[in-house]
């Protein structure tokens, strides 16, 4: 985070600042008391005299740290700094506002301004967190909509499309005026990026109607045009684009409009106009925009600049200007290497190199082309490699490249069975792209039998899945079901469609598909899998009760299923996450009892013990751990289980056995959180057993830890151990070490001050005790007044 800064300077800052300070001091001096001092500061804030207000609130909080209006004063101090552009100071002041007993409105207000300060500090991850907290306060607060809009904007910039869509939808719940326009814009952008063209269209259309004029209207019109193009509404789209194709529009909007107009000029055969418009699109797309701009278009990487440069290069090739073409293609590759247009630019630049007599340069580019996802681009690359090999008289190599090109772009050469077998081998080798092309060739081959056609069709879908292309996989699976609705792969295809819908967030469709397959009596394996995954759909939707019911029904319906232990484990987790520890315990225990060989048996037993502790039943927790200890000991949870065992024994008053368990946890979980916590508990056992030497040794070792919180906590306890051993000066040494070296560890600092102060008083040295108490008071005051 950016370090704290002072209030920004103004012209003649020295004289002005002195005058402001004098004015504020006079106001405070004239005030009859704390209330008047507060009102004087607030009056300055209300009058937008933020410099005066900042100084006055700072003085008020220093002079009256326990005043009833201190939280409001801290907040208004943060607002004053924010209006002055002192973002770090603002963030610190807002962060000091105590929210434990605050109303939802107050929490939302503070979290919103914390988010705004973090945005200004370019700390977007914290900004997202605070705005999310403001939204969580509920739509009845005045800050719900602006916080949701900020979330939509931040998520969109980070390309978190689903989160941006949710935030924009939330903003619409209570949006008014311009907020509605902004919410509709971000919703349209998220919908476009997520492939929801119809939602994008309806959102953008509503936004255009409400926007009036200005940049918001232009951005919404751009979104509307893109949605119309995606929906095939070409004439309407170009009418919209014509309305925003001016140099005065925001650069990204003008670039988008120019690019699509250039495409239309190409369709008309008007190359000159197209070249001019492509030039404009590339230039406008590369104009810098403010990183905190209120609007931005969520476009594919490099779009439309990369596509415009590639199109310009293509026009240059057609005009016989290879030198200019190479410059265009190279610019596309250099500036936009991740753009979908980069593959096309690479192939065309390689062709330019071949024509210029530089095949080595072409081959370097073609190595990149071979990895492109577009099969047509790969085919062009293979054809060009064949041409290079032919120019070197490497005929066999050329034939090999051409054969691959034909396999990619054509399915008319080889017999259906040969293609199918070759594709199977390529699939087994992990070359899913080439295998898919072979299977697709079989699908379209007139020589393929109905059975082989069905085999190849489903394997095309599996190849897309393996290649990480869910949308293409969904289309292929849909084709399988359309062609063979009751075929051998119908249940598998529907199951995979449900999984794709689940991963794309379309839970309604996933639920429908899984529910249908779960009742399929012809395919018991897929029916069980669908019933299992249906529970996950409910869980992902937050429908925990439905998830519980589904997993419970699975356990009853398919008691012998190989998925039974999975289902029971996740059912237990669901109960645990719902704080239903009683059901969680009984469900977890079913796994080691009914599935003793399951990999979940040990973890389930451990979590059953945790559930018992959460229920306040340490004896039962200890019984569970004892009964299933061998299974737990074979898992990575052993250190945690030893710590849990110690906690159970300690709660039952068995300090000696608890200490042994903690010691074992220390040894098993050394240098981990578990090991450190076990060490603290082990030391506590030693203290309770009056074993001062052992306690002293443990806390001395912990006080050497690198983590400041561990060190401070250990030194406080070390002081307690030394005091119990009658080493009063040693105790003071430990506590004073915390006081002077760990003031940032607030809880440990306060404990050390209290303990050392009490001991000084007992030793007849009240002045030293008073000094420590003043240290704490001064530290609290400095923290409250810190800029």
N, C-alpha and C positions, 0 to 999 in steps of 0.2 A: 504493500500500500504506500501511496505517496506520503511523505513525512508531513508533520504538521507545519502549517505556514501561518504567518501573521495576517492581520487584515490587510488587503491590498492597499498600496499607497495611492494617493491622489496627487494632483498637481499641488506644489507647495506643501508637501506632506508634513514636514516638520512643524511648521506654524499651525497648519490646520489640525493636525492630530493633537497638538498641545491645547488648542482652543476647544476641541471636542472633549478632551479629557477634563479640562477645567470646567467646561459647562456641565459635564456629567457629575463631577465632584461637587460642584455648587448645588446641583439639584439634590444630590444625596444629603449634603450638609443641611439644606433647607428643610428636608423632609423631617416630619416630627417623629417618625419611627419606621419599623420594618415595612409595615403595610404601605406607608407613603413612598418608601424607597422602591418598593415593587411597582406601585402605580406610576411612579415617575419613569421607570424603565419601560413599562408597557406603553405609556403614552408616547414615548420616543419611537417605539416599534410601530404603533398604530399610525404615527405620522410619517412612516417610512424613513425616519432618521436612523438608519440601521447602524451606522458607526456609533452614534450616541447610545443606541439601545444596547449594542454589544458591550460597550464599556460599563454601562449602568447595570446590566444584568450580572456581569462578572463581579462588580463591586458588591452588589446585593447578595449574591451567593457566597462570596467570601465573608461578608459581615453577618449573614443570617443563614448559615448552612442547614438549620433545622426548621426554617419557616414553612408553614403549610403550603405555600405557593412555590416551594423550591423546584418541584418537578415541572410545573408550568414554566418557571423561569429558565430552567435548563433547556426546555424545548424551544422557547422563544429566543434564547441565546443561540441555539443551533440555527433557527430560521434567520436570525440576523446575520450570522456568519455566511449562511448560504446565499442570501441576497447580496452580500458583499463579495462573493466569489471566493471566500476562504473555505474551500471544500473540506480540507482535512480537519480544520477547526470545527466546522459544521458537523462532520461525521462523529467526532469525539463528543461533542455536546449532546447530540441526539442519542448516542450510545449510553450516556450517563442517566438518561431518563428511566426511572424504575417503572416497570410495567406489570409487576406481579399482581397487583390489585387493580390495575387500570381497566377501564371499560373497553369493549370492543372498538368503539370509535377512537378512543385515545391510542390503543395499540395500533390500529390501522394507520392513524395519522403519523405516529412516530416511525413505524416501519416504512411507510411510503417515503418519508423524507430521508430516512437512512438510505433507502434504495436510490433516491435521486442524487444524494451526495456521492454514493458509490459509482453511479453512472458518470458523474463529473470527474471522478478520480480514475475512470477507466477500469474500475474493478467490477467487471460485469458479472462474475460468478456471485459475488456478494450482493450485487444489485438484484440479481434474479432471486436470491434467497429472501431478501427483505421485502421485495414486492410481492412475492408469494405469500409471505406472512401477512401482508396487508390484505391481500385477496382473501386469505383464510378467515379474516375477521368477519366476512359476510357482506352480501350486497347491500345491506341496509346502511353501511357506512358511506360517508361522502368520498372516501378514498378508494373504494372498491374498483370503480371504473378506471380512473387514471393509473392505478397500480396494475390492473389487468392489461391495459394498453401498453404500459411499459414492458410488461412481461412478453406480450406479443411481439413487440419491436425487438427486444433483446434476443428472444428465442429465434426470431426470423433471421437476425444477423448471424447467429451461430448455426443456422441451418438446422435447428431442431424443429422440424416442420410440424410434427404432431403436437408438440407443446405450444407452438405458436398458434395453431388452430384452436386449441382448447382455451388459451388465454384470450384470443380475439372473441370467441363465442361467449366467454364469461363477461367480457367487457360490454357486450351488447345487452346483457341482462338489465343493467341500470344506466346505460349510456344516454346522454342528452346532447343535443346540439352538435357541435363539431366532434364530440366524442363518438357519436354514431358513425360519422363519416370515417374517422380513423379506424374504428373497430371493423367496419365493413371492408376497408382497404386491406388490413392485415389478414382478415378472414379469406378474402379473395386470393391473396398471395399464397397463403398456406394451402388453400384448396388447389391452386394451380400447381404448386410444387408437389403436392400429394396426388396429382392426377384426378382430382375431383372437379372436372370442368363445369358441370352443371351448377354445383354449389358456387364455384368461382364466378360464374356468369350471373347468377341471381344476386350474389353479394355485391359484385362490382356495379351491376345495374342500379341497385338500390343506392349505392354510394354516389354514383354519378348524379342521380336525381336529387340527392340531398346536399351535394358538395358546393353548389353555387359556382365559384370560380377559384382561380389560383392553382398552386402546385398540386393540391389534393385532387382537384378535378382531373388534371392531366394524368396523374399516376393512376387514378381509377379508370380513366378512359383506356389507358394502355392495358390495364388488367382485363377490362371488358373486351377489348379487341383480341387479346390472346385467348380468352375463354371462347369467344365466338369462332375463332379459327379452329380451336380444338373440337368444337361442336359442329364444324362444317358450315357455319353461317358466314361464308366468305364475303358476300356482298355487304352485309351489315358490318363485318369486321373492317373492311377497307373504308367504309364510310366513316367509321370511328377513327381509323388511323389518319385519314385525310384531315380530320379536324385537329389533330395534335401534331401534324408534321410541319412544325414551324421552328425556326432557329431560336425563338424566344421561350420555348418550352424547356423544362429541365432536361439536361443532357441525356440521361438514360432513356427518357421517354422519346426524345427526338431520335435517338439511335435506333430504338425499336421500330418506330414508325418508318424511318428511312429504309431499314433493312427489308421490311415486308413490302414496301412500295417498289424496291429494287427487284424483288422476286417477281412481282406482278409485271414489271417492265420486261424482265427476261421472258416471261410467258408470251408477251406481245411481240417479242423479237426486237425490242428497242435496246440494243446493247449500250449505246451511248448514255441514255438516261439511267440505265441500270448501273453503269460504272460510276456515274456521278453520285447516285444515291448510296451505293456501297461505300464509296469514299466517305460520304457524310456519316454513315452508320458507324464505320470504323473509328472515325475521328471523335464523334460524340461519345461513343462507348468508352473511349480511353480518357475522357476528361475526368479529372478527380472530383469526387464528391465527399462531402463532410462525413467523417466517421459516425457522428451522432445525428445524422439527418433524420427528420421525422418520417420520411418515406423512402423506400427502396424497393426495387423490383427483384424478386427472387427468380433468377434465371439460371439455366444450366451453365456450367463453367465456361467462361469465355464468350458466351452468347451475348449479342450477335457479332461482336468484333471478329472472332475467329472465323465464323462463317463468311463474313463480309470480305475478309482478307483472302480466304480461299476462293471465293467467287471472283474477286478481282484478278487473282492469279489465273484462274480458268479463262477469263475473258482475254487476258494478255496472251495466253497460249494460242487461243483461237485467232488472235490478231498477228501471230508470228513473233511476238516479243518475249522470247524465252528468258532473257536477262531480267526484265521487269517481273516476269512470272516467278522466277526463282526468288526474287526479293520478297514478293508477297507471301509465297508459301513458307519461306524461311521465317518471316516475321510471325506467321501464325504458330509455327512450331516453337519458336523461342518464347513468345509471350503467353501462349495458351496451350502448354503441353498436355493438359488434362482435358481439353475440350474434345467433344465428339468429332469436331471438324479436323482435329490434328491428324487423324489417320488418313483422311482424304488428302490433306495437304502433303503428308509424307509421301504417299504414292505418286502424286503429281510432281512433287519436287524431284523424286527419284527418276521419274520419266524425263524431266528436264536435264538431269545430269547424264542420263544415257545418251540423249540427243547431243549433248555437249561433249561427248567422248570421255566422261568421267564415271565409268561403271563402279569403281571402288566406292565413291561417295554414295552412289545409288544403293549398293548392297548394305552399307551401314544403316541407311534409312529403312530398308526392307526388313532388317532384323526387328525393327520396332513394329513394322506393319504386321508381322506374323502374329503378334500378340493382340491385335485389335479385336474388339468384340464383334464388329460388323463383318459378316461372312463375305459380303460383296467386296469390301476393301481387301480382305485377305485374298480373295480370288484374284483381284487386280494385281496384288503384290506377287502372288505366285506366277501369274502370267508374265509380269515384268522380270522376275527372276529367270523364268524360262527364256525370255528374250536375251538376257545378259549371258546365260549359259550358251545359247545358240551363237551369239556373236563371238564366243571363244571356242566354238566347235565342240563343246561338251554336250554331245547329243543325248546320251543317256540321262545326264543330269537335267537337261531341258525337258526330256519326255517325262521325267519324274515330277518336275514342277508343274507341267501342264496337266498331268493326270490329277494332281492334287487340286489344281484350279478347277478342273472339270468336276471333280467330286464335290467341290464347294458350291459351284454355281449351277451344275446340271446333274440330272439323274437319269439321263437317257443312254448311257454307255454300257454299263455293266448290268448283268442279270440281277434280278431282285434278291435271289438267295445269296449270291456272292457279296452283294452290297451289305446284306444283313449280317453275314458272318464276319465280314471285315469290320463292320461297325461294332459287333460284339467284342471283337479282339481289342479294338481301340478303346472301348469302354472299360475293358478289364485293365488296360494299361493306364487308365486315368486320363486319356485324351478325349474328354467329354464333348468338346466342340466338334472335333472330326467325327466322332461316333454319332453325334446328333445329325450331322449332315448325311451320313450314310443311312441312318434310319429314316430320315425325311425322304431320301431318294427312294427307299423301299415303299414308303407310304404312297408316293405318287407314281410308282412304277406299275405299268399295266400288267406285268408278269407276276405280281405278288398275289398269293392266295389270300382268301379272307382271313384265315387264321394268322398268316404271317403279317398281313396288314395290321391286325389288332396288336400283335406283339411289337411291331416296329413303332406303332403310334404311341403306346404307353411308354416305350423306352425313350422316345423323343422328349417326353415330359420329364423323365428321370434325369436325362442329360441336362436339361435346363436347370433342374433343381441342384444338381451337382455343380453346375457352373455359377450358381448364385444369382439366377435371373428369375425371380418369383413371378413377375407379370407374364413373361413368356411361358413359364411353366403352367400357369393358370390357363392360358389360352390353349395350350396343347392338351391339358387334362380335359378341358371342356370339349375339345374335339373328340377325345376318346369316348366320352359319355354320349355325345351326339351321334357318333357313328355306331357305338356298341352299348346301348343303354342297359342291357341285361347280360353283357359279356363277362368273360372271366376276370376282367380287371375293374369291373364297375365299382365294387366296394373299395378297392385300393385307390382308384381315381377320386372317388368322392371323399375318402378320408384325407387324401393329400390336398384336395381343394379346401377342406375345412382347416387344415393346418396353415395353408397360405392365407386364408381369410383371418385366422387368428393372429398371425405374425404381421398382417397389414392393419390390424386394429379393427377389422370388420367383425365384431364379436357376434352380432345378430346372425350373420350368414354362417359363421362357424358353428354357432349353437344349432342352427337349423340342420346343417349337414351332419354334424356329429350325432344329433338326436335321431336322425333318420337311419344312420348306419348302426347305431347301438341296438336297434330292434331287428337287425338283419339276421335271420336265423340260418341263412345259407352260408354265412362266413363268420364263424364264431370268433376267430382270431381278430378280425377287423372290428367286430361288434364290441369285443372287450376293449380294444384300443380306443375306439370312439367313445365308449362310456367313460373311460379313464380321462380322456382329453376334454370331454364335456365338463368335467369338474374343474379343469383348469380355466376353461372359458369363463365359468361363473366366478372363479377366484379373481381372474384378471379384471373382471368388471366390478369388483368390489362386492359381489353378491355372496358374501361369506356363508350365509345360511343355506343358499342354494348349493354352494360348493360342498358344504358339510353333508347335505341330504344326498347329493349325487355320489360322493365318495362312500357314504354309508350304504347306499343302495348297491353300489358296485361290490362292496365286500359281501353283501347278502346274496346278490345274483350270481357272482362268479367267485365262490369261495376257494376254488382250486386254481384260479388264474395265476400265471407267473407274475402278474402285475399286482397281486394282492398285497405284498409287503410294501411296494411303492405307494399304493393307495392308502394303506393304513398309516404310513409315515407322514404323508402329506396331509392326511386327515388330522393327525395329531398336531402337525404344525399349524393347520388352520385353526383348530381349537385354541392352541397356545397363543397365536396372534390375536385371537378374539378375547384373550384373558380368561378363557374358560378352562382353568387349569385342572379341574376335576375330570372333565371329559378328555382333556389332553393326556393326563396321566394314564387313564384306563386304555385309551387308544394306543398310546406308545407301548404299553406293556403287552398288548396283544401280539406285537411283532416278535419279540424274543420267545414268547410262549408258543405261537403258532408257526413262526418261520425262524427257528433257531439258527439255521445256516445262512440266513440273509445277511447281506452287507449292512443292512439297516438295523440289525438286532442290537449291536452295541450302542450306536448313537441313540436309538429309540429308548433304550434303558436309561441312558444318561439323562435325556430330556424328561423322562418320566420322573427321575429323581429331582430335577430342577422344578418340575410342576408341583411335586410334593412340598418342596421348600417354599414355593410361592403360596401354597395353601396354608403355610404355617404348621406343617406336619413333619418336623425333622426326623422323628422316629421312623416314619414310613419311608422318607427319603433314604435313610441309612439302610433300611431293610431292602429296598430296591437295589441300591448299590451293592450290597453284600451278596444278594442272590445272583446278580448278573455281572459280577465283577470281572470274570474271565473274558466275557465278550467285550466289555468296555475297555479292558486293558489292551486289547488287540487293535484299538483305534487310536487316532491322533487326539482323541478327547481325554486320554488318560490323565494328563496334568490338570485339566479342568475338573475331572471327576474326583481327583484327590483333593482339590480345593473345596469342591462341593461336599465331600465326605467330612473334611475338617469343619466346615460350617455347620453341618448337621450335628456332629459330635459336640461342637462348642455350644450350640443351642440347647443340647441336652445336658450340659454341665460337665461333660467328660473332657476336661481340659487336657489331660495327659495324652489320651488317644487322639484328640484333635490336633495337638502339637505334632504328634508323629505324622499324621496325615498331611499337615501343612509342610512339614520338613520334606516329605517325599514329593509333594507338589513343587517345592522349591527346586529340588534336584532334577525333576523331570522337565520342568518348565523354565529352566534358568534363562536369564536374559529376555524373558517374555513378560507380558503383562501378568499372566497367570503366576509365574515365578515370583515376581515382585509383590503381588498381592498376597501370595502365600507367605512370603517372608514377613510382611507386616503382621499377618494374623499369627504367625509363629511367635513373633516377638510379643504380641499381645497376650498370648497364652503364657509365655514366660513371666510377663508382668503380673498376670493374675495369680500365678503360682508362686510369687515372691522370689523368682529365680532372677535376681537383679543382674548377675554376671552374664547369664545367657541373653537376657533382654538387651543389655548394653552392647554385647557383641553383635547381635542381629541388627540393631538400629545404627550402630557404627558403620557396619558394612553397607547398609542401605543409604546412609548419608554420604557415601562416596559415589553414588550413582550420578551419571551425567545429566539426567533429567532434572530440571530445577524443582518441579513439583514433588518428585520422589525424594529428592535431597531435603527439601524444606520440611516435608511431612515427617521424614525419618528423624531429623534433628529435634523436632518438637518432642517426639516420643523418646528420643535418647535423653533429653533433659528430664522427662518424667522418670525414666529408669534410674538415672543418676540420683535424682532427688529421693526416690524410694530407697536407694542404697546409702542414704545419708551423705551423699557427695553434693552438698548444696552449691559450692562454687563450680563444680563440673556441670551441674544442671544449668546454672546461670550462663556458663560459657556456651552450651548448646543452644539455649534459647536466644541469647544475644546474637549468636551467629545468624539465626533466622531473621531477627529484627533488622540487622544491618546489611545483610546480604540477599535477602529474599523478600523485599517489600512488595514485589509484584505478585507473590503468592499470597493473596489476601487472607484466605482462611488460616493458613499456617502462621502468617505474620500476626494476626489477631490473637491466635492461641498463645504464641510465644510471648507477646506483650503482656497478656493477662497472667500467664504463669510466672514470668520473671517479675512482674509488678507485685504479685501476691507474695513471692518469696522475699523480695526486698523489704516489703512492709513487715513481714515476719522477722526479718533479720534486723529490724530497727533502722532501715535506711529508706525512709519514705520519700526523701528528695529524689533518689534514683528511680523509685517507682513512678513518681510524678513526672519525671523527665520522659520515661517510656510512654506514659499515657499521652503526654503532649506530642511525642513523636507520631503516635497513631492519629491524633486529632489533626496535626499539621499535614500528615500524609493524605488524610481524607479530604482536607480543604484544598490541598494542591491538586488532587485528582479532580475534584469538582470544578475547580477554576482553570484547569489546564486548557490551553488554547488548542 
